[in-house]
Amino acid sequence: MTSNVEHKHTWIIGASSGIGAALAKSLAQRGEVLALSGRDATALEAVRSDLAGQGHKVLPLDVRDPATLAAAMDALAQSWPRIDRIIFMAGIYEPMGLADLDVLQVEQILSVNLAGAFNLISVALPILLDQEPRCQVAFCASVAGYRGLANAQPYGATKAGLINLVESLKVEHGERLDVRLISPGFVETRLTEKNSFDMPFRLTPEQAGERIAKGLQRRGFELHFPKRFTWIMKALACLPYALYWPLARRAR
Ligand SMILES: NC(=O)c1ccc[n+]([C@@H]2O[C@H](COP(=O)([O-])OP(=O)(O)OC[C@H]3O[C@@H](n4cnc5c(N)ncnc54)[C@H](OP(=O)(O)O)[C@@H]3O)[C@@H](O)[C@H]2O)c1
């Protein structure tokens, strides 16, 4: 065993940059022992070397490849007393209009953001369902998945699919797993650097990481922030189509 049983053991997938890296710092400061995953081993090592506490691991993987997820899961099952929490932060984004789709990029975005989450569930569920007390499993979607928006595909479709998937996970296994959905608004990362439009109420990765670290300790299925933006997006999601179209078109 690598660390003390009293520490919470958390695996972050998508920890090499942005919100995931900031979240790792917040959780390590709270005394959690972390495993950091993503494709970029050098970046993961840089994040690890900056964390408070000891016993943190780097487990490079690609969520598109279930074998790499299974190898990391096995390594954790063998070296940790238990897996307390898994946080799926992996995601990629390219702004695209539907008239200019790059189908190769569409396939990549679907395979990381949505198929990657299916891969994790298929690998992790058989092990996690046997764990007592139950493990927390959190997936990072986005308010972009609440409703069809202009110039938001295919990213928006992957996040809508992810929300649907995580809801199903909660319905099927909510008694045995503490299932959580994370829905951020805009956060300043390399992902949103690609946006040329104004991003209202945007947060720094550190602010987002801290909100997730705190929110995952509380009760409730969905953790969404910043509330002054996400409540507007939730209100839009409740509108009937006839009222939604003119508002959504105005934001094109
Ligand atoms: N920034 C925002 O405004 C915003 C808003 C709502 C939701 N989100 C969501 O928040 C999450 C984190 O995004 P971010 O903004 O922090 O962007 P980011 O800095 O680009 O972080 C994305 C993370 O995903 C990992 N990743 C990408 N492809 C992967 C793959 N094939 N296998 C494993 N890991 C992979 C990256 O690691 P490697 O490159 O090392 O693989 C990186 O650690 C994403 O799910 C994103 O959709 C972001």
The ligand as an ORCA input file, in Angstrom:
! r2SCAN-3c Opt
* xyz 0 1
  N     -13.237     25.134    -20.028
  C     -14.552     25.236    -20.008
  O     -15.125     26.338    -20.183
  C     -15.410     24.027    -19.767
  C     -16.781     24.221    -19.588
  C     -17.601     23.115    -19.360
  C     -17.044     21.847    -19.317
  N     -15.698     21.686    -19.504
  C     -15.166     20.326    -19.445
  O     -14.163     20.283    -18.467
  C     -13.261     19.207    -18.754
  C     -11.827     19.721    -18.654
  O     -11.629     20.685    -19.694
  P     -10.621     21.912    -19.599
  O     -11.371     23.113    -19.969
  O      -9.870     21.857    -18.302
  O      -9.669     21.602    -20.847
  P      -8.162     21.046    -20.927
  O      -7.241     21.901    -20.164
  O      -7.917     20.859    -22.374
  O      -8.252     19.626    -20.179
  C      -8.746     18.487    -20.811
  C      -8.169     17.264    -20.153
  O      -8.687     16.102    -20.862
  C      -7.591     15.229    -21.101
  N      -7.811     14.418    -22.287
  C      -8.108     14.850    -23.552
  N      -8.157     13.799    -24.390
  C      -7.895     12.690    -23.647
  C      -7.800     11.311    -23.956
  N      -7.993     10.837    -25.205
  N      -7.515     10.446    -22.941
  C      -7.312     10.914    -21.683
  N      -7.387     12.197    -21.337
  C      -7.673     13.080    -22.318
  C      -6.401     16.155    -21.299
  O      -5.192     15.471    -21.039
  P      -4.134     15.037    -22.199
  O      -4.101     16.110    -23.226
  O      -2.863     14.863    -21.406
  O      -4.651     13.740    -22.715
  C      -6.655     17.208    -20.217
  O      -6.117     16.788    -18.994
  C     -13.642     18.727    -20.165
  O     -14.450     17.581    -20.062
  C     -14.461     19.887    -20.712
  O     -15.363     19.472    -21.711
  C     -14.876     22.753    -19.724
*
